[in-house]
């Protein structure tokens, strides 16, 4: 089975994915894979064609900060970048899943599983939920970004509440609400689901 782990920016998806890893599940993190594309000169040229030469540094590499500033202020340009990146991400995920056929399921972690339609390609969705104010507080500390910048990024995603309502499973990622126990409960349910699908 393909299992998506999603949630709004700053909700703690990495913590939850690490719990699945600890159990022994193969985990594919879309942002990490997509980030590596910028080491490919051919990909950087494609991005430069989308956004002009302003995204190139003097050494010819991509200026990720400039790209982020452009796309987070323009939904149209963000959609164009996503259309370039995400078909490639999904192809890489399917290759990853093929290498882990012996696992009952594989994790596909993506903040935009719903926004880009990945939810229609997976068997189940796990949403990591944390309320907006706590997410903003954590992100201000982690990214050293202004609240205005963070809220602008959030506007490019579905609300955390909408994602939670659509998901098959939800992890409430608050201190004092053990993630390990929640993930283990979901894991047991997913194992049962995988046996049902096989039958």
N, C-alpha and C positions, 0 to 999 in steps of 0.2 A: 504494500500500500504506500501511497504518497501522502504524507501528512504535512500540511502547511502550519507553520508557527508564525503568527502575525500580531500586530498591535501598533498603537501609535508611537511616534518618536518619543524616546525616553521612558517607555513603560517597563523596560527590563527584559526584553526578549533574549538578550545574551545570557542572562542568568538562567532562564528557563531552558534554553538550548543546551547550556552546559550541564544541566541536570539530566537531560536526555542522553547526552554524551556519556555521563557518568554511569548510566544504566548500560551503555554499550551500543546505543543506536547510532548509525551513520547520520551526520548532520551537515547539510549543505547550506552555507550562509551566503545569500545572494549578494549582499553589499560587498563582502570580501572578494567574491569572485569578480563582480563588476569592477571593483576598484583596480584589480590586476590588469584589466583591459587597457588601462592608461599606460601600461608599459609596452604596449604594442604600437609601433609607429603607424601602422596601417589604420588602426582604430583612431588614433589621435588625429590623423589626417581627415577621417570622416567627421569627427567632432568639429574640427576647424572649418570644414565646409559648411556645417550647420550654423556656426556662430562667428564666422570670420576669423581673421588672424589674431584678434584680441585675446583669445584664450591660450595662445602659445607663449611660452617663456623663451628667453633668448637662445636656450640650448635646443629648442624645438619640442620640448616636452609640454604636456598640458598643465595649465594653471588651474588646479581644481577649485581654488577659492573663487576665481573669476567665474568659472562655470557655475558654481553653486549660487553666486550672487545673481547671475543672469537667469537661471532656471527658476529660482525660488521667487523671483519677481515677475515671472511670465509663465502662466500655465500653458500657453501655446508652445513655448520653447521647451518647457519641461516635457511635454507630450512628445515632441520631436526627438528629444534625447532618449526618452524611454523607449520609443519605437525602434531606436538604433540598438539599445542595450539589451532589452528584455527578451526578444526572441533568441538571442545568443545565450543569455543566462539560462533559459529553459532547456536549450539544447545541451548545455554543459551539465545541467542537473540530471537530465535523462541519461547521459553518459555516466555520471556519478552513480545513479541508481542502478544501472546495469552492472557496475562493478561491485555492487553490494546486494546482489540477488538473494544471498543466503539470509539476509536480515528480514524479519517479518514486516518491517516498514522502514522508510527513510524519511528524515526530516528535511523540509524545504523551508528555510527561514527567510521571510521577506516582509518588510514593513508595508509594502503596497500589494499584498496578495489579492485584496479585493479590487483595488483601484486599477490594476492591470489585468484582471481576469484570471489570475493564477488559481483562484479558488475553484474555478470550473474545471481545472485540470488535475486536481488532487482528490483524494478520497474523503479526507476529513480536515477540518480547520480547527486549530487551537489558538485562541486569542489570549494574549497576555494583557491584563487590564490594570491600569492605575489612573487615578483621577487627574484631571488637567493641572491643578495647582501643584500637586506633588511632582508631576512630570516636569513642569516648568522649573520648579525649585532645583531638581536634580540636574536638569540640562544647563541651567545657569552656572552651576558649579562645575559640571563636566566639560562643557564646550566654551565657557567664558564668553558666551554670546549674550546680546541684550534680549530682554523679554520681547521686544518688538520683532527682532529677527526670528526668534523661536516661534512666535505666534504666526508669523508669515509662513514658516515651514509647515506648521500644523494645518494651515488653511488648504494646503495642497493634498491633504489626506482626509479620508473619511473620519468622522469623529470616533473616538475610542468607544463610545457607547454604541454606535451603529455597528462597529466591528464585533463587539461583544454579543450583540443581539443576533448577528448572522452566524456566529461560530457554533461548531458542534460541541466544543469544550472551552472552558474559561479558566485561566489561572489568575487568581487575585493576588497581585504582587505587592503586598504590603508587609512591612516589618512585623514580625509576630504572627504571620500567617505562613507557615512553612511551605516554601516552594517545593522542596523535595517530596513531601507527602502528597501534595496536589499532583505533581508530575507522575509519581508512582501510581496513583489512583487512575490517572488518564492512561498511563502505559498499560495497565491491566485491562482497561476497557478496549484499548486499541488491539491488544493481542486477541481478545475475544472477537472483535470485529473482523480481524484478519482471518481467523478460522472460519467465520461465517461466509466471508467473501470467497474463500477457497472452495467451500462446499457448494 
